[in-house]
Amino acid sequence: MRGPFSHLGRLLLASIACVLGAAMLTYAVDPLQLFRLSRLAFYSDDTRMQNAGLIRSQSFDTAFMGTSLAIHFRQSDIDRALGVHSLKLAMTGSNSRQQAFVLEQAIYRGAKRVIWEMDDFIFVDAADIEVDPYLSVDLYRRTAKGIASYLFSAAMAKESLFALLRSIPPLQGPLSRAAPYLPVKFALEDVDDIYALPRDFDVARDYNAKKTLASFAYITAPSRSRFLGEGYGYEAMVRHFEQDAVGLIARHPDVSFDIYFPPYSILQFVAMRDASPATLKIVTDLTAVIAQRLTKLPNVRLHDFRAIKEVTHDLDNYSDVIHHSPVVDAMVLKWLGSGEYRVDPNKPLASLDELKAQIEAYRVPQLP
């Protein structure tokens, strides 16, 4: 009877050795750079995970936050336009709970300025950050649970092994070129490329009036228009704004916040006007509260880019009714630097009133 138990023991010891070996490999390579800046560093577009490592490994004085409307900015462009040393932490589809949590971690690590793209949808009701299934607070906090989940992850062991192989000179070129097509997350060589569009990207092909109008027709179709108001609830959204945005700002009076309303195309609001007027009222009422509240805070500068007619009415600037092109990205940075569209604390609703007038007057052009 000793034979089978002996084999079982050896198998158990071998399994433990493999698990520990994989954990040691992940610790040594540290693909997320959670413990140190790594010479084998590559980066991932999985921003909810990648941000945990960036906050720990990068040097910065400014944190740049937002949703998909801010995801394509390059840190180098932000730095050049605003004279800062930035860390882009934008996360597609993120809500205010996630954004505030990640920003607080960045502030703890030294951010003295926050640039925050703030749109109404981030304040929809969602899971509390402590139980959020899409963002690991333990990884950011480097708790024992978070570190264990990182070190004993088979996926991270695979990434570590690939990074190690990619560091071998004869394999470096071929594996780096192949990385974007392989089942690995850490494929980007430069932190500046995280979720950035290629420099030779064909802007006119993906951002044009035809696409924008087609998107408008799609979201306002009777069978789909109900989704325009999905998740919108005025009281819950105001509550999350107070807890997540105002709460964070109040806890860090020594940090300056540049917050901006992004330049949606006019069709985003016209879609609500025509197909979901109750949603439009929630959006305008909510942003009125936000504008009046934020302009009273001494460490906040609020910028409103929603009523810049020459941009928001030019449908060639968009790929759908909200996502603007890299050309507009550059404009946003210029406006932030100049303060041209900063909201006057003495007239916090002036730009909103102008936007309302534009929404009421706008007539949708026909698809060619």
N, C-alpha and C positions, 0 to 999 in steps of 0.2 A: 504493500500500500504506500510505501514511501516514494516510489517512483513518480506517480501522478502528482502528489503534493509537491515534490521537488521541482517538477517541470512547471507547475503552477506558480511556485515561488519565483522561479527564474523569469517566467513571463511577466510577473508583477514587477520584479526589480527592473527588468528591461523596459517596461512601460514607464515606470517612474523615471528611469534614466533618460528616456526619450523626451518626456515632458519637461524635465529639468533642463535638458540640453537645449530644447527649443526656447525655453524661457531665458536661458543665459544668452542665446543668440540674439533674441529680441532686445535684451538689455544692452548687449554690447553694440549692436548696430543702431538701435533706437530709431526706427524709421519715422516715428512721429516727432522725434526730438523733444520728448517729454522730460528728459533728464539733463540733456546737454545739447549744444550745437554740434551737429555731426558732420564730419567730412564726407560721409556717404549720403548726404541729404538729397532726397527728392521729395516732391510735394504732390498733394492730392487735391482734386476738386471737391472731395467730400468735406465741405467747409465746416460742418458742425463738429466733425471729428478733428480735422486739421487745425482748426483755430486753437484747440487746447494745447497743441505743440507749438504753434507760432507764438502764442502769448508767453510761453516759457523760454523759447529759444531766440527770439528776435529782439533787437533793440529798437525802441520807438518812443516818441513823445506824444503821438496823436493816434487815436483809434478811429477808423472809418467804418461806420455801421450802416446797414440797410438790407433791403430785400433784393430780389432779382433786378430791381430798378437801379441798383448800385453795384451789381456783381461784376460788371465788365470793366470797371475802372482799373487802371494800373497804379500801383503804389508810386512808381517813378513819376507818373503824370501828376498825381496828387502832391507829391513833394515839390516838384518843379513849380506848379501853379500857386501853391500856398506857402511855400517856404517852411515846410515841416518835415519831420521824419515819421512817416505814417506806417500803420499796420492795417491792411484791409481785412475786415472781419465780417463783411456782408454775407448773408446766408439766404439762399432762395427760399421763398415761402415761409420765412421765419415770422414768429409773432413777437409781441412786445415782451413777453416773459423770457423768451430765449435771448432776445437782443439785450435786455437789461442785465441778465445774468452774465453773459459773455463780456459786455462792456465793463461790468464791475470787476471781473477778473483782470481785464486789461488795465483798469485804473489802479488796482492793487499792485500791478507790475510796473507802474510808472507813467501811464498816460496822463498828461496834463491838459489835453484838449480832445474833445470828441466831436467828430463831424457825423451827423446822424440824419440819414434820409428817412423821413417819417411819413408814412402814408396811412390813411384811415384803416386799411384792412388789417394792419398788424395788431389792432386792439380787439379783434374778435375774441370771443370766449374760447379758451383752450385749456389743456391740462396744466396744473400747477407744475412749476419747474422741477420740483423734487420727484415727481412721478412721470415726467415727460419721457415717452418712449423713444423720442428721436434725438435727444441730446443727453449725454452722460455727464451729470454734474459731478459724479465721483472721479471721472477722468480729469476734469478741469481742476477739481480740488486736490487731486492726487491723494485720495484716501486709500486705505489698504485695499478696499474693494475695487477702486478704480485702477490701481496699479496692478493688482492681481488679474483683473479682466484684460489688461493690456499685455502683461508678460506671458500669460498662459493662453493667449489667443492663437489659434492655429492660423488664422488669416494674417496676423502680424508676424508669425514665424515665417510664413511664406514670403511676405514682403521683405523681411530681413534677409532671408536667403537670396532672394533676387537682387537686393541691393548689394549684398556681398559679392555675388557673381559679377554684377555689373561693374564692380570696382577693379576687377582683374583686367589689366590693360588690353589683352587680345580680345576680350569679350565686351569691353566698354562701349565701343562704337556700335556694333551690331545690336546689342541688347538695348541700348538707349534709343536707337531708331525703332526697334520693335516694340518698346514698352507701351506706346499708346494703343497697340493692337492686341496686347496680351491681357489676361485676367489679373492685372495688378492695379492697385489704386495709386501707388506712389510712382507717377510716371513723368512729372514735370520737373525740369532741371532748375528752373528759376522761380523764386517766390513771386516775382513780378508777373508770372504767367498764370497764376492761380485764377481760374475762371475768367481769364481775359480772352478777348477775341484775337485770332492771329493777326499779325501786323499787316498781312496782305489780304485781309478779309474784304470781300466785295460788298461794300455797304449798300450800294444801290440795288443789288439783287435781293437782299433780305429786308431792307427798309424802304418801303415805297407806298404810295397812296393806294395802289391796288390791294395790297395785303391789308392795309389798315381798314379800308372800306369793307373788304370781305370779312374781316374780324367783327366789325360793327354789325354787319348783316347776320352773322352767325349768332352773336350773343343776344341780339334783340328778336330773333325768331320766336314766335309764340311758344314753341315746344321747349325753349331753353331760357327764356327771359327770366323765369323764376329764380335762376341761379344768381342773378345780379344782386339779389338781396340775401343770399345764403350766408349765415353767420353774423349778419348785421343786427345788433340790438343796442339801442342808444345807451341805456343805463349800464349795461355790462361793459361797453366800450369806454365810457367815461370812467368807470371804476378802474379798469385796467390802465388807462392813461394816467390816472392819479397814482396808482400803486407802482407801476413799472417805470414810467417816464419821470413824473414829478418826484416820486420817491427817490429814484437814483440821483437825480440832479440835486435834491435837497441834502442827501447824504454826503455830497462831495462839492461843497461850496468853493473849494480851491481849484476846481476843474472848470474850464470854459467849454461851453456847448454851442456849436453851430448846428442848428437844426433846420432842415429845409423840407418844404412840401415839393415833391418832384413835379416836373412839367409833363403830366399826363397829356395825351392828345385831348382836344375838346370833345372828341367822340365818346370818351369814357363817361363824361357827365351827361352828354346828350342821350347816350344809351339809357341811362337811369331816368332822365327826363321823359323819354318816350315810352319806356317799357317797365320802369319800376320807380315811379315818383316818390314812393315812401322811402326807398333806399336813398335817393338823392337828398331828401330832407334830413335823414339821419347823418349823412356825410357832411352836409353844410352845417348842421347844428353842432356836430362833433368838432369840426375844424374851427368853428367859432369859439367853442370852449377852449380848445387847445391854444388858439392864437391869443385869446385874452389871458389865459393862465400863464403861458410861457413868457409873454412879453413883460410880465411883472417880476420875473426871476432875474436877479442881478447878474448871474453867470451864464445867461442864455442870450444868444442872438438868433432870432427866427427869420428865415428867408422863405418867401412864397413865390414859386416859379410857375404857378398854375395859370396865371392870366397873361402870360407873355404871348400875345396873339401871333406875332410873326413866327414863333416857334410852334406853339400848340395847335395852330390852325393849318400849319404846313404838314399835311399828312404824309409827305415823303420822309418825314423824320422818324416814322414809326414802323414797327413790324406787326403790331396789332394796336389796340386802342390805348395801351399804356406804356409799352416798352419802347424807349427812344434809342436812337442810334448813337454810335461813338462820337459823332459830330456834336450831338447835344451834350454828351458827357463832358466834352471840352468846354462847352458853354457854361455848364453848371459850375465847373471849377473856376472859370473866369468870374462868374457872378458871385460866388462865395468869396473870392479874393477881393473883389471891388466893393462888396456890400450894396450893390446897386438895387437889389430887390429885397433888402432887409425890411422887415415889417416895423413900422413906426409904433412904438409903445403907446403913443398918444392917439393913434388911429389904427388899432389892431385889426379892425374888420374891413379896412379900405380895399385891400386886394381881394378879399372874399366877395365883397359887394361887386367889384368889377367882374369877377369870374361869374357870379350869378347873372349879371346882365348879359354877358357873352353867351352863357348857356341858353338863356331865354331867346336870344335873337338868332342863334345859329340855325342854318338850314343845311341839311345833309346833302352833299353832292351825289349824283347818281354814278354808279359803277359804269365805266366805259364799256 
